Amino acid sequence: MSSQSKSMSSQTKVIIVGAGVAGPVLGMFLKSKGYQVVIYERIKRNSDGGLSLMIQPNGFRVLSLLPGIVDKLPGKQINRMSLLSTVPGDEGEISEIDVEGGLGVGVRRHEFLALLQQNALDSGVEIYWESKVVDVQSQAESVVVTLENGKTDVASFVVGCDGLHSNTRIALFGEEEASFTGLAQMGGTTTLEEPLTKVPTMINFFGEGAHIITYAVDDHNKYSWAITRQEPETKEGWRAVDDSLLDQMRQDPCSQWGMGAGELVRKAQKIIKYGLYDRPELKTWYKGRVVLLGDSAHPTSPHLGQGANQAFEDIYHLVRVLIKYNPEAASPSTETLEAIFQEYERIRIPRSAALVKGARRMGESRVVIGHEASIQRNAQLRDYYKEHGLPWEGFSVLTKGPYEGESEI
């Protein structure tokens, strides 16, 4: 951390809605700057939702500003990306890329979340689980937060970090219709007897009508993987299937793919299935004394692996602008907050919108129907990576991180 912790004399209270990946990180930054931080989370502690995520270079740079995080990451550094074809008649390597500095660190989501939450608690952030926020209302100099049990709390300002199904977003802008993208994912975790590759690698398997991505998430050959394909509309849930469905899903057609892809599916210890949905792009992320951050502001499909990393960029800039306009961590006026939130938006909306669109394009390009279309896709991929030598469009921007040309917070 580049600056000393602020005096706690002001004790300006901030409520964060959501103790997922973004909430505890924001809470630690705000606590270090002299704010009293309270987080309300709707689910119980230690829930095992989701699968994994890749902490990419831009997100890593933000986390490295917090003590006790990056040196304890419960994951695996990934240094190479491989693209393989399972299309009959075109089986084999499409491209292989060694990435200077690495692609990132693959982590199991619940282990990473436990680390963040515990570090936040240790730093003095208050977290209340099973405390669902159902409404937020800005007042002249404060915000009233209402919980599902009828209790209320008051803070100087509120940050909504409550993810894809954000009640904070609904309270600010009303209900919105989520539109199905036409793509669904089935994902899982599998422990193999031997690693798929000698060098830790993110592997993309391209088949007919489906795509699989996988990478290791520990040093014991545990892999996280996800299959993307076009399907009829599927619910947007992220919970594991029960045992009665697990054996059936292990027999998915992709379980017959070669080069290790099928083994991941056949031997999976956990599988989840979920539809991928788009939501309307917001033109503003705040209203009154309440602002959105991460997936609540700019939900994205997972095809660039940037959901958590973009939330970390949001956090960096929101905290930086808070320090700029409110260096003593006093309770800011509504006018000061408006200046803070507007500058935060000017920086973050264009970048996050571009990455949301890029993730959507990536998902659509990976999954094609029919043998000839699949052969053509593979040829285009070979040409692209031969010319550019990058893991994906825009990766060089991600390696520069969120504060290029800005001072650290």
C-alpha positions in Angstrom: 0.0 0.0 0.0 1.6 3.3 -1.1 0.0 5.5 1.6 -0.4 5.1 5.4 -3.7 4.2 6.8 -5.8 7.2 7.7 -6.8 8.0 11.2 -10.0 6.4 12.3 -11.2 9.6 14.0 -13.7 10.5 11.3 -15.4 7.0 11.2 -17.4 7.8 8.1 -19.6 4.8 7.6 -19.9 3.0 4.2 -22.2 0.1 3.5 -21.2 -2.4 0.8 -23.9 -4.7 -0.5 -22.4 -8.0 -1.3 -19.4 -10.0 0.1 -18.5 -11.8 -3.1 -15.2 -11.2 -4.8 -15.5 -7.4 -5.1 -17.0 -6.5 -1.7 -14.2 -7.6 0.6 -11.5 -6.1 -1.6 -13.3 -2.7 -1.7 -13.9 -3.0 2.0 -10.1 -3.5 2.8 -9.2 -0.5 0.7 -11.8 1.7 2.3 -10.9 0.5 5.8 -7.2 1.4 5.1 -8.2 4.9 4.1 -10.1 5.6 7.4 -13.7 4.6 6.7 -15.9 2.4 8.8 -17.0 -0.4 6.5 -20.0 -2.7 6.9 -20.8 -5.4 4.3 -24.2 -7.2 4.0 -24.2 -10.5 2.1 -27.4 -12.4 1.3 -26.1 -16.0 1.4 -24.5 -17.9 4.2 -20.7 -18.0 4.8 -18.6 -20.6 3.1 -21.2 -21.4 0.4 -19.6 -23.4 -2.4 -21.1 -21.6 -5.4 -19.4 -21.2 -8.8 -16.2 -22.9 -9.9 -13.1 -20.9 -10.6 -11.7 -17.7 -12.0 -8.5 -16.5 -13.5 -6.8 -13.5 -11.7 -5.3 -11.9 -14.8 -2.5 -9.3 -14.8 -4.7 -6.3 -14.4 -6.6 -7.7 -11.4 -3.3 -9.0 -9.9 -1.9 -5.5 -9.9 -4.8 -4.2 -7.8 -4.7 -7.1 -5.4 -0.9 -6.6 -4.9 -1.7 -3.3 -3.3 -3.3 -5.1 -0.4 -1.1 -6.9 2.1 -1.5 -10.6 2.7 -3.4 -11.4 -0.5 -1.2 -12.3 -3.5 1.3 -14.2 -1.4 -1.5 -16.5 -0.1 -3.4 -17.0 -3.4 -4.7 -20.6 -3.3 -4.2 -21.3 -7.0 -1.9 -22.1 -9.9 0.1 -19.7 -12.1 -0.7 -20.3 -15.8 2.0 -19.4 -18.3 0.8 -20.8 -21.6 -2.3 -21.0 -23.8 -3.0 -23.9 -26.1 -5.7 -24.2 -28.7 -6.5 -27.7 -29.9 -9.1 -29.0 -32.4 -11.2 -32.1 -31.8 -13.0 -31.6 -35.2 -12.8 -34.9 -37.2 -10.3 -34.6 -40.0 -8.7 -31.5 -38.3 -7.6 -32.9 -35.0 -4.5 -31.5 -33.3 -2.9 -28.2 -32.4 -4.2 -24.9 -33.7 -1.8 -22.7 -31.8 0.3 -22.6 -28.7 1.5 -19.4 -27.0 3.9 -18.7 -24.2 2.8 -15.5 -22.4 5.5 -13.3 -21.0 4.6 -12.7 -17.4 1.9 -15.4 -17.5 -1.8 -15.4 -18.2 -2.7 -15.2 -14.6 -3.4 -17.4 -11.6 -6.3 -19.9 -11.7 -8.1 -20.2 -8.4 -11.1 -22.1 -7.1 -13.7 -19.4 -6.4 -14.8 -20.5 -2.9 -11.2 -20.8 -1.7 -10.3 -17.4 -3.1 -13.4 -15.9 -1.6 -12.6 -17.3 1.8 -9.2 -15.7 1.7 -10.6 -12.3 0.8 -13.4 -12.4 3.4 -11.0 -13.5 6.2 -8.5 -10.8 5.4 -11.3 -8.2 5.3 -12.5 -9.4 8.7 -8.9 -9.3 10.1 -8.6 -5.7 8.8 -11.7 -4.6 10.8 -14.3 -4.8 8.1 -17.7 -6.0 9.5 -19.4 -8.7 7.4 -22.9 -9.9 8.1 -24.0 -13.1 6.2 -27.5 -14.1 5.5 -28.5 -10.4 5.5 -30.2 -9.7 2.2 -30.5 -6.0 1.2 -33.9 -5.4 -0.4 -33.9 -1.6 -0.7 -31.6 1.5 -0.6 -32.9 5.0 -0.4 -30.7 8.1 -0.5 -31.5 10.9 1.9 -30.0 14.4 2.1 -26.7 13.4 3.7 -27.1 9.6 4.2 -28.5 6.4 2.8 -31.0 4.1 4.5 -30.5 0.4 3.7 -33.4 -2.0 4.4 -32.8 -5.7 5.0 -35.2 -8.5 4.2 -35.9 -9.1 7.9 -37.2 -5.5 8.1 -34.1 -4.0 9.9 -32.5 -0.9 8.6 -29.0 0.6 8.7 -27.7 4.0 7.7 -24.4 5.0 6.1 -22.9 8.1 4.4 -22.9 6.3 1.1 -23.5 2.8 -0.3 -21.6 0.7 -2.9 -23.6 -2.1 -4.6 -21.3 -5.1 -5.2 -24.1 -7.6 -5.2 -23.3 -9.1 -8.6 -25.4 -10.4 -11.5 -28.7 -10.4 -9.6 -28.1 -7.0 -7.9 -30.9 -5.8 -5.6 -29.0 -2.5 -5.4 -29.3 -2.0 -9.2 -33.0 -2.8 -9.0 -33.5 -0.3 -6.2 -31.7 2.4 -8.3 -33.0 1.7 -11.8 -35.9 -0.8 -11.5 -36.4 -4.3 -12.8 -34.8 -5.1 -16.2 -35.3 -8.0 -18.5 -32.3 -10.3 -19.0 -32.1 -11.7 -22.5 -30.7 -15.2 -23.2 -27.6 -15.2 -25.4 -28.4 -18.6 -27.0 -25.3 -20.0 -25.2 -25.2 -22.2 -22.1 -22.3 -23.5 -20.1 -21.7 -26.8 -18.3 -18.7 -26.6 -16.0 -17.0 -28.7 -13.4 -13.9 -29.6 -11.4 -11.9 -32.7 -12.0 -8.8 -34.1 -10.3 -6.6 -36.1 -12.7 -3.8 -38.6 -11.9 -1.4 -36.7 -14.2 -1.3 -33.1 -15.4 -2.6 -32.5 -18.9 0.6 -30.6 -19.8 4.1 -30.2 -18.4 3.9 -26.4 -18.4 0.7 -25.0 -16.6 -1.5 -24.2 -19.6 -4.9 -22.8 -20.3 -6.3 -25.2 -22.9 -9.0 -24.4 -25.4 -10.6 -27.4 -27.1 -12.5 -26.4 -30.3 -15.1 -29.0 -31.5 -18.2 -29.1 -33.6 -20.9 -27.1 -31.9 -19.0 -26.8 -28.6 -15.9 -25.3 -26.9 -14.1 -26.4 -23.7 -11.7 -24.3 -21.7 -9.7 -25.7 -18.8 -6.8 -24.8 -16.5 -5.3 -26.1 -13.3 -6.4 -24.4 -10.0 -3.9 -26.1 -7.6 -0.6 -28.0 -7.6 -2.4 -31.4 -7.3 -3.8 -31.7 -10.8 -7.2 -30.3 -10.0 -8.7 -28.7 -13.1 -11.6 -26.4 -13.6 -13.4 -26.6 -17.0 -16.4 -25.3 -18.8 -18.2 -26.4 -22.0 -19.9 -23.7 -24.0 -22.5 -24.6 -26.6 -25.7 -23.3 -28.3 -28.7 -24.7 -26.4 -32.4 -23.9 -25.7 -32.8 -21.4 -22.9 -31.3 -22.6 -19.7 -31.8 -21.2 -16.2 -29.2 -18.7 -14.9 -28.2 -20.8 -11.9 -24.7 -21.5 -10.7 -25.3 -24.4 -8.2 -24.0 -27.9 -8.5 -26.2 -30.6 -9.9 -27.3 -33.3 -7.4 -25.9 -36.9 -7.6 -28.8 -38.2 -9.6 -27.8 -35.9 -12.5 -24.0 -36.1 -12.1 -23.6 -39.5 -13.7 -25.8 -38.5 -16.6 -23.9 -35.3 -17.2 -20.6 -37.1 -17.1 -21.8 -38.9 -20.3 -22.1 -35.6 -22.2 -21.0 -35.9 -25.9 -17.9 -34.0 -25.0 -16.9 -36.8 -22.7 -15.8 -38.7 -25.9 -13.4 -35.9 -27.0 -9.7 -36.8 -27.2 -6.5 -35.1 -25.9 -7.7 -35.1 -22.3 -10.9 -33.1 -22.8 -13.2 -36.1 -22.4 -11.5 -37.3 -19.3 -12.2 -34.0 -17.6 -16.0 -34.6 -18.1 -16.0 -38.3 -17.4 -14.2 -38.0 -14.1 -15.7 -34.8 -12.8 -16.3 -34.5 -9.1 -18.6 -31.5 -9.4 -20.7 -30.2 -12.3 -22.9 -27.1 -12.7 -24.9 -25.9 -15.6 -26.2 -22.4 -16.4 -27.4 -20.2 -19.2 -25.6 -17.0 -20.3 -27.7 -13.8 -20.3 -27.2 -10.2 -21.4 -28.5 -7.2 -19.5 -29.1 -3.7 -20.7 -26.0 -1.5 -20.7 -26.4 1.2 -18.1 -25.6 4.8 -19.1 -24.9 5.8 -15.4 -23.9 3.7 -12.4 -25.1 5.9 -9.6 -28.1 7.6 -8.2 -27.9 10.0 -5.2 -25.5 8.5 -2.7 -25.5 5.0 -4.1 -23.1 3.7 -6.7 -22.7 0.3 -8.5 -19.5 -1.7 -9.0 -18.5 -4.9 -10.7 -21.1 -7.2 -12.1 -23.9 -5.2 -10.7 -22.8 -2.3 -12.9 -21.5 -4.2 -16.0 -22.4 -7.9 -16.0 -20.4 -9.8 -18.5 -20.3 -13.3 -20.1 -17.3 -15.3 -18.9 -15.5 -15.8 -22.2 -12.6 -13.3 -21.5 -12.4 -14.3 -17.8 -12.6 -10.6 -16.9 -15.6 -10.4 -14.5 -13.6 -10.3 -11.3 -10.7 -8.5 -12.8 -12.9 -5.7 -14.1 -14.4 -5.4 -10.6 -10.9 -4.9 -9.2 -10.3 -2.2 -11.8 -13.5 -0.5 -10.7 -12.4 -0.7 -7.1 -9.0 0.9 -7.8 -10.5 3.9 -9.6 -13.4 4.4 -7.2 -11.0 4.5 -4.2 -8.5 6.7 -6.1 -11.2 9.2 -6.9 -12.5 9.1 -3.4 -9.1 10.0 -2.1 -8.8 12.8 -4.7 -12.0 14.5 -3.6 -12.3 13.4 0.0 -8.7 12.9 1.3 -9.6 13.0 5.0 -12.4 10.4 4.7 -14.9 12.8 6.1 -18.6 12.2 5.3 -18.9 13.7 1.8 -21.7 16.0 0.7 -24.0 14.8 -2.1 -22.3 17.2 -4.4 -18.9 15.8 -3.6 -20.1 12.3 -4.1 -21.6 13.3 -7.5 -18.2 14.6 -8.6 -16.6 11.4 -7.4 -19.1 9.1 -9.1 -19.1 11.0 -12.3 -15.3 10.8 -12.7 -15.4 7.1 -11.8 -17.9 6.6 -14.5 -16.0 8.5 -17.1 -13.0 6.2 -16.6 -14.8 2.9 -16.2 -17.9 2.8 -18.4 -16.0 2.9 -21.8 -13.5 0.3 -20.8 -15.9 -2.1 -19.2 -18.4 -1.7 -22.0 -15.7 -2.6 -24.6 -14.7 -5.7 -22.6 -18.3 -6.8 -22.2 -18.7 -6.6 -26.0 -15.4 -8.4 -26.5 -16.4 -11.2 -24.3 -19.7 -11.6 -26.2 -17.8 -11.7 -29.5 -15.4 -14.3 -28.2 -18.2 -16.6 -27.0 -20.0 -16.3 -30.4 -16.8 -17.0 -32.4 -15.9 -20.1 -30.3 -19.1 -22.1 -30.9 -20.1 -22.8 -34.5 -22.4 -25.5 -35.9 -21.5 -27.9 -38.7 -18.3 -29.6 -39.9 -17.3 -27.1 -42.6 -18.0 -24.1 -40.4 -15.8 -25.7 -37.7 -13.0 -26.2 -40.1 -13.2 -22.6 -41.3 -13.2 -21.3 -37.7 -10.0 -23.3 -37.0 -8.3 -21.9 -40.1 -9.2 -18.4 -39.0 -7.8 -19.0 -35.5 -4.6 -20.3 -37.0 -4.2 -17.2 -39.1 -5.1 -14.9 -36.3 -2.6 -16.3 -33.7 0.1 -16.7 -36.3 -0.2 -12.9 -37.1 -0.8 -11.5 -33.6 0.8 -14.0 -31.2 -1.5 -12.9 -28.4 -3.9 -15.0 -26.3 -6.9 -12.9 -27.4 -7.9 -9.5 -28.7 -7.0 -6.8 -26.3 -4.8 -8.9 -24.0 -1.9 -6.4 -24.2 -4.3 -3.8 -22.7 -5.1 -6.1 -19.8 -1.4 -6.6 -18.9 -1.0 -2.9 -18.5 -3.4 -2.8 -15.6 -5.9 -0.3 -14.4 -3.7 2.6 -13.5 -1.4 3.2 -16.4 -0.4 6.8 -16.1 -2.0 7.1 -12.6 -0.4 7.0 -9.2 -1.0 4.1 -6.9 -3.6 4.4 -4.2 
